[in-house]
Each structure stands twice: as structure tokens, then as C-alpha cells.
């Protein structure tokens, strides 16, 4: 690979890291070519971009953006590395989990994940990452919580109004 080609890859990666707030670093070393193809298709169908690059180029791209922000990620850059970029913070974790279930294995291995500025190191975080709530899910929960008391107040008022109206009809019928 020439110096110009390496610089092209670094610039491409810098663009991806800048574009996405969420990315996963996975080890795909023990996967066959067919399995990697299947993983790529799963990523594509879920709007997750998967890129494979040399670890040194990934590190240079991260360092050139913000060496302190990504410093804890550097230890995960060894062996074969696949990067998974996504707008949805949990989608790559769901893809890895379902891929493992289908292949009855424990590959690919999650090396690290960078989610909205937080770093998750190691495969033991995969289950937790599948349960992360997206921004829209959190907004929906907050709206639901805010609406709940208002709905109860309205229901109580309507119930009270109906009781008074019912009581007035009974009084009118008695006269």
C-alpha cells in the first residue's frame, strides 16, 4: 500500500469517525470469508456501515481527530479489526448478538464500542449495549411519563363530572 493510498484510507476513516457518534470495534479474525460477507449484509440491511482497515491506519485517523478522546480505544486495535458505524447506538450490538445466535458461536468478538462519547471495552459489555435506549426511545418514555399524570387528572375530572351529572339526574327524577 502506497503512502497516498494510506492517506486516503485515513481521510476516509476520519470522515466516518466525525460523521458518527457511535462505532464498534470488532474482531472478525476467525470468521470465514462467507461469514464476513453475511455479517456485511446484516450490517447493510440495518443501515450500519462496516469497514475493515489496518489497525495503524485506524489509530492514526483517531489520533488526528482527537487523541485524548479516543485514547482508551487504542488498546483494542490488534488482530483483524472491523469497524461498525451507526446512528443507532445499539444496532451493531444487536447485529453481533443475532449473528452469534445464528452461527452458534461467540464470533465476532466485541473489542470496544464508542457510544456518544462513552467507551465500552471488552466483549462482556455486549449484552448491556443491546439494551441501550436510543434518543427517540428515551424521548418517547419521557413524553409518556409526562402524559400519564395529565391523563389521570383528566380521567378523575371526567369521572367526578359524570358523578355530579348522574346525581343531578337522580335528584330531578325524584322531584
MOWODA-V464506 format. One record per pair of residues at least 24 apart in sequence whose C-alpha atoms are under 7 Angstrom apart, sorted by the first residue. I is the first residue (numbers start at 1). J is the second residue. Records with the same first field share a line. If there is no record, write none. Layout:
BEGIN
I: J ; J
END
This chain:
BEGIN
10: 57 ; 58 ; 60 ; 61
13: 58 ; 61
14: 61 ; 62 ; 65
20: 85 ; 86 ; 87
21: 87 ; 115 ; 116
22: 85 ; 86 ; 87 ; 89 ; 114 ; 115 ; 116
23: 83 ; 84 ; 85 ; 86 ; 113 ; 114 ; 115
24: 83 ; 84 ; 85 ; 92 ; 112 ; 113 ; 114
25: 81 ; 82 ; 83 ; 84 ; 110 ; 111 ; 112 ; 113
26: 81 ; 82 ; 83 ; 108 ; 109 ; 110 ; 111 ; 112
27: 79 ; 80 ; 81 ; 82 ; 108 ; 109 ; 110 ; 111
28: 80 ; 81 ; 82 ; 107 ; 108 ; 109
29: 79 ; 80
42: 95
43: 95
48: 84 ; 85 ; 86 ; 92
49: 84 ; 85 ; 86
50: 82 ; 83 ; 84 ; 85
51: 82 ; 83 ; 84
52: 81 ; 82 ; 83
53: 81 ; 82
55: 81
73: 112
76: 111 ; 112
88: 134
89: 115 ; 134
90: 129 ; 130 ; 132
93: 126 ; 129 ; 130
94: 130
END
